[in-house]
Amino acid sequence: MELHPCIRKVLVEIEERNSEGLPYVTAALDAAIQETYAQSAAKFRPQDLRGVVLATNVRNLVLWHTEQPEFANSGLNAHEGGNCSVVLHDSQDVPIRVRKHPRKRSKKRELAPVTNPDTLLTPITHPEETTLFGTDWLAASWEPTVLWDADPGTQSLRKAWLGALEKDVDAPRVFGRIPIPIGSPDLYAKKSEKPTVNLDFDDLFLDEGTGDAPA
């Protein structure tokens, strides 16, 4: 499906401006996913790892990577976001969320499809680009988001995208996405011990699915 022209323009601009920084994010995601699967192996098979365990520990391990000196080369600033996410800001102060790709509620092994905003009964709003202080994201219906999908088979990052994710809803829709490369693990030197994965989250949200489910 063709991207909405406004969404394509914004996503491509963000991707091109951060073409050297985003690989640090995806390399951190890949390492975080591998570490989460490895540390949880004694308790869970990869396909049985609950989504909340996977997403929460990946978020924590990605934040650990952003505190390493190598991440300064990315040109991005990072802090903890809500709902198992990380929030980045680039050189233009554009907020970029990092979170697990939403799944279909009916078929949790399938990614939520891209929704064409032109087909919606209620039009969405795009970021206002003509303000005195630059682009205004507050009134926009969506936010740029690094979406990630783990592969239990390889216990690693399967794919990552820069997407337009609906804001402020429990089950956000994806209004567009473009693939981004997975960075090399060599971007980070192995100088210190990674944090321990917390499996206690498995005792929460017992009706939530496994690593294939939304988080």
N, C-alpha and C positions, 0 to 999 in steps of 0.2 A: 504494500500500500504506500502511495506517495505521501510524503510528509506534508503537513499543512505548511504553506510558504513562510508564514511568520515564525512558526516553530523551527523549521529547517534553518532559517536565517540565524536565529538566536543560538541554536545548538551548534551549528557549524562555527560560528564566531567564537563561542566559548571553547570548543574543542581545539580550534586552531591556535587560540591565544594560550591555551594550557597544554599544548601538544607535548612539551617536555615534562610537565608536572603530573599529568594524569597517569603516566606509567608508574610513578612512585605510589600512587593510590592503588592501582590494580596489582602491583607487586606486593603491597602490604595486604591486600585482600587475599591474594593467593596463599601467601605465607600464613595468614591468620586462619584460613579455612583448613589448610593442611595441619596446622598445630592443634586446632580444635578437634579434628577427627582423630589425630594421633593420641592426644591426651585422654580422649573419651573412649578409646577402643576397648579398655578393660571392662567397661560397663555397657556399652552400646555397640551394636553393629552399625556401620555407617548409615544404612537406610532406615534405622530405627532412631536415629538421633533427633530429638524433638526440635522443631523449628525455633522455639524460644531459646533453647540451649545454644543452638548453632548461631543464631543472629546476635544474641547478647555477647557471647564470647568473641565472635568475629569483630563486633564493634569495639570491645575492650582491647583486643590485640591490635586492631588497626590504629586505635588511639596511642597505644604503646609505640607503634612504628612512627607515628607523627612526632613523637618526642625524641626520636633519634636524630643525631646531627645531620645525617644524610638527607632527611626530609626537607631541610632548609633549602636544598637545591631545587625543590619542586616549585617554589614561589607561591605556595599555598599556606594559608593559616587554617588550623583545625581546632575544633572543640566538640564536646559531646552534645549530641542532639537527642531529641525525644524519640520514643518508639524504636529503640535499638538502632539508632542511626548516628552518623558522624556528620557534622556540618563544616564545609570548607568555604573559605573566601579567597577569591583570586585577586590579581593585581588591580582589577576594576571594581573590587568589593562586591562581586556577584556571588550570592550564596549558592553553593552546590551541595546538596545533601547526598550522603552515601548510605544506601540501604538495600536490603534483600528485594529482589524483583517480586512484585505481587504475583500470586497464583490465582487460578480460577477457584472460586469457592466450591463449585460442584465437582471439579476434577482437579484435585490439588497437586497432581503430578504435572499439570500443564501450566505454563506461564499465562498470565492474563494477557489477552490480545491487545494490540494497539487500537485505540478507539479514535475514529476520525471525528474531530470536534465539530466539523460542519454537519454531521448527522444528528447532533444533539438538539433536543427541543429547546433547552435553555443554553444560549450561547455562552461560551467561556470568554474570559478576558485575558488578554496578553499583557506582558509588561509594558508599561508606558515608557517610551524611549525619548520623549521630547521635553522632559522636565528640566528645570534650571540646574538641578544637581545630578543629572545623568539618568540612567535607567531606574525606574521605580518598580520594585517587585511586590510591594505591599498589596496592591489591588489585583494582582494577577491571579488567575484561577489555578496556575500550575507553577512549579519550580524546577529548575534544572537539577537532575539527580543522577549520580552514578548508580546504576542498577546492577546488582551482581547475582549470579546463579551458580550454586555449588553443584558439583557432580559427585554423588556418593560412590560411584564406581571407581573413579580415580582419586577421590578424596582431595579434590583441588578445585580451583576456580574454573568453571566450565566456560563462562562467557561474561563479558561486561559491556554495558552500553552507557552512553550519555543520553538520558531521556527527559521527557517533559512529563512530570508526575503531578497529578491532581493534588492540590493542597487542602489540608484541614478537613479530611473525611476519613472514616474508619477503613473503607475499602477503596483506596485511590485507583483511579484509572490512569493508564499510560496513553498520553495523547501523541506520542511520537518518540522515536529513539534512533540513535546511530551507534554502531559498534565502535568500541575503543580497544586498543591493544592491551594485552596483559604484559606488564613490565617484567623485566628480568629480576630474579632474586639477587643478582649481583649488585643491584642498586643499594642494597643494605649490607653493611658489614656485620658479621655475627660477633659482636663485642660483649654482649651481656645476656643474661638468662631472661627468657620470655616469661611473662606472668603465667601463673597456673590457671588452667581452665576451671571454671566453676560449674559443676554439674548439678548444684542444688536447684537450679531453675527448673529441672525436670519435675520437681514436686509441685510446681505451680502450673496453672492453666492446663489441667489434666485432660480437658476436652480438645486441646490444641493438637494438631497433627505432628508428624515427624519432620525431618529436615526437608521434605518435599513440600511442606505446607507453608502458608503465608506467615510472615513474622514482621 
